[in-house]
Amino acid sequence: MNLHVKGILPELENGFSIICAELKITQGSTGFPVQIEQRVGPLEVSCTSEGGIIRYEKQIHFFRAFGLFIERLTENKEFHIFEEPQFQTNGIMIDASRNGVMTVDAIKLFLRKMALMGLDVVMMYTEDTFEMEKYPYFGYMRGRYSEAELRECDQYAADFGIEMIPCIQTLAHLTEALKWNYAGEIRDTEDILLVGEEKTYQFIEEMIKATSRSFRTNRIHIGMDEAHRLGLGTYLQKNGYCDRFSIMNEHLQKVVSLTEKYQLKPMIWSDMYFRLGSKTGNYYDLNADIPTDVIDGIPKDLQLVYWDYYHTDQDFYETFLEKHKVLGSSPVFAGGIWTWNGISPNYGITFTTTNAALAACKNTGVKEVFATMWGDNGAETSPLTGLPGMQLFAEHGYAKEVDRSKLADRFSFCVGGDIDDFLALTEFDETPGVAKDNLKESHPSKFLLWQDLLTGLYDENIRGLSMNDHYAKLADQLTKARQIQHEWEPLFSYYIQLAKVLSVKAEFGLNLKCAYDEKDKSRLEELRNQVEPLHHMVDDLRIKHRELWLSTNKAFGWEVLDIRYGGVLARLNTTSDRLTDYLEGKVQSIEELEAERLYHDAPWIMPKGTLGRNTYHRIATAGAFF
């Protein structure tokens, strides 16, 4: 497509060149004329046979509007579109602090997609994955970003009018940073800093200095969430028991003073105030009582971030948002695109909670929202699966209600794929036995991949559910989808192979136990002969997963998943050997198959509509893993 664009302001030029290259658009005096005008008001895109007009207010609005113009121009030469931005800022949080650290190129890919979607904030969640010259062990062998890398990303973001905000931790969530000997004098518990220790604040000041140097924003997220054992480790030994509200506010005041020293405006997660005010320690306790003197002690210019990825009731969000306002400022809301804990995305809970939460934000006048994309328990799920959730947040950002067909059209244009093909990935965990939308966070694809054939800890949970058939059908569905998802070949190739593996492995343990109990040696021999082909399938899955990983993440951190796959492969070898020994009469029984299979009910009470979930080490073995 050739355009003759007039009125591009200097601040748009770099980003506009990038987007034109992305969309394969050329510019020339003979191209279709398009006039660009900046003014206060909503996005406005119009076109007739004689030319087009794009009107915008903020830089990011221009890129969304330009995308809307190109999308419609390919379909029709006559259109007129208005969009009213619903939020002051709207964006995502990239988790670079588990074992997956996105490459600079991958971040740039996300920024280009965000520009077309109209998202204008990226939080870079880096617990210890950024350079600190004075602390060489900080982020050691973890894929930490250099200052140059972060500056490159920040400049690229700025070309689109996207604000990149450093997000660090200055109290808890610092297990990986505090595991080294240098941290002995600043460690309260294994993951919490020692409040009141002067060296702690020297350490925090270095964090603030190091990370803020890479970003042009004057905002910084300083964490402070989930410090469940605050004051109960070394602090308790040194000071005796102290009121935990007082410990929290004392520490917060000191850290905020450090941000002020560097002319930064801080924000924190809000949960510790509500947890400490709850008799049960529950963040979402509607009866939590936060004393007035504690509220008065919260720094006045501090932004509180209310994170909630769980509730499906709009009224709950509205109530809790109002509770945040009582603490002294308009909260920032953080929702969730469910890419964490499992090996596949959970779009059901993502869409259900997001629709309720963002409707509540609009009703209560919340101006800033963003979507977290965590990578808990191995970062097994590719960040690319977050794209549908990002599009959902974007569409909420420009309409009071989201139109499903427009969402699909926008995703097709901005991402370059069919949203329904992406949404099919949710069926890895929304299986037989799991309720619609998987609101209880069941993870069958994870536990069926990692569990051992001989011990089958989750076998009883899936009995009678025809899981092999479910995954075989899903493999066929995704194979058809891959034919049109050319840009996302590594993603779909991996998930097709995962479905194929699970179509064999899901019920293998059940069949093995049944044949053994019936002393059906002919059937046992058939199953033994299937182990080697399954071994090849799993190793192929590992290779495809590695290819997908390296397309978005640094190499550091992949070793976590290589070790998990290695465990499956080794146990497959052991399964074959144990069956051979039994079939050849070298042993009279297989101890693992003698054991009764029990329903796996730990560590959560399992309500109806879920098959269970767990972290890797509780799936792979019932023994002590570490």
ZISULMO-V991630 format. One line per field, one symbol per residue. ss: DSSP state (a for helix, b for strand, c for the rest). phi: phi as a letter, one per 20 degrees, with the letter a starting at -180 (. if undefined). burial: b if it has 9 or more other C-alpha atoms within 8 Angstrom, else e. A space follows every 10 residues. Layout:
ss->???
phi->???
burial->???
This chain:
ss->cbbbbbccca aaaaaaaaaa aacccbbccc cbbbbbbbcc ccbbbbbbcc bbbbbbccaa aaaaaaaaaa aaacccccbb bbbcccccbb bbbbbccccc cbcaaaaaaa aaaaaaaccc bbbbbccccb cccccccccc ccccbcaaaa aaaaaaaacc ccbbbbbccc ccccaaaacc aaaaaabbbc cbbccccaaa aaaaaaaaaa aaccccccbb bccccccccc cccaaaaaac cccaaaaaaa aaaaaaaaaa acccbbbbbc aaaaaacccc cccccccccc caaaaacccc ccbbbbbccc cccaaaaaaa aaaaaacccc cbbbbbcccc ccccccaaaa aaaaaaaaaa aaaacccbbb bbbccccccc ccaaaaaaaa aaaaaacccc cccaaaaaaa aaaaccccaa aaaaaaaacc cccccaaacc cccaaaaaaa ccccccccaa aaccccaaaa aaaaaaaaaa aacccaaaaa aaaaaaaaaa aaaaaccaaa aaaaaaaccc aaaaaaaaaa aaaaaaaaaa aaaaaaaaaa aabccccaaa aaaaaaaaaa aaaaaaaaaa aaaccccccc aaaacccccc cccccccccc cccccaaaaa cccccc
phi->.dcdecnffg feffffffff ffelddcafe fffcddceaf pffcccbcfe qcccdbdegf ffffffffff gfffdbecab cdcdgecfcb acdeedcedd dfffffffgf ffffgffnec ccedecfcdb fcgfcfefmg ldmgeeffff fffffffffd meeddfcdcc bdlcgffefe fgegeddedf ccfefnegff ffffffffff fffecefddb edmnelefdg mddggffedm fcgfgffffg fggfffffff gdlddeccfe ffffffeefd mefeffdgdd ggffffefgf eeeddedadd eddgffgfff fffffffpbf feddecdfdd medbfdfffg ffffffffff fffdmfdccb decfcglolf efffffgfff ffgffffcbf ceefffgfff fgffenbeff ffffffffde dgndfgmlfe mfcffffffe feffdlfdgf fdgmdlfgfg ffffffffff fffddffdgg ffffffffff fffdegdgff fffffffele fffffffgfe ffgfgfffff fgffffffgf fcdffgofgg fgfffgffff ffffgfffff gffemfcebd gfefffedfe ddedfdffnc dobaegfeef beefed
burial->ebbbbeeeee ebbebbeebb beeebbbeee bebbbbbeee ebbbbbbbee bbbbbbbebb bbbbbbbbbe bbbeeebebe eebbbbbebb bbbbbbbbbb bbbbebbbee bbbbbbbbbb bbbbbbbbbb bbeeebebbe ebbbbebebb bbbbebbbbb bbbbbbbbbb bbbbbebbee eebeebbbbb bbbbbeeeeb beebbbbbbb bbebbeeebb bbbbbebeeb bbbbbbeeee ebebbbbebe bebbbbebbb eeebbbbbbb bbbbbbbbee bbbebeebeb eeebbeebee ebbbbbbbbe bebbeebbeb bbebbeeebb bbbbbbbbbb bbbbbbbbbb bbbbebbbbb bbebebbbbb bbbbbebbbb bbbebbbbbb bbbbbbbbbb ebeeeebbeb bbbbebbbbe bbbebbebbb bebbbebbbe bbbbbbbbbb bbbebbbbbb bbeeebbbeb bbebbbebbe bbeebeebbb bbbbbbbbbb bbbbbbbbbb ebbebbeeeb beebbebbee bbebbebbbb bbebbbbbbb ebbbebbbeb bbebbeebbe bbbebbebbb bbbeeeeeeb eebeeeeebb eeeeeeeebb bbbbebeebb beeeee
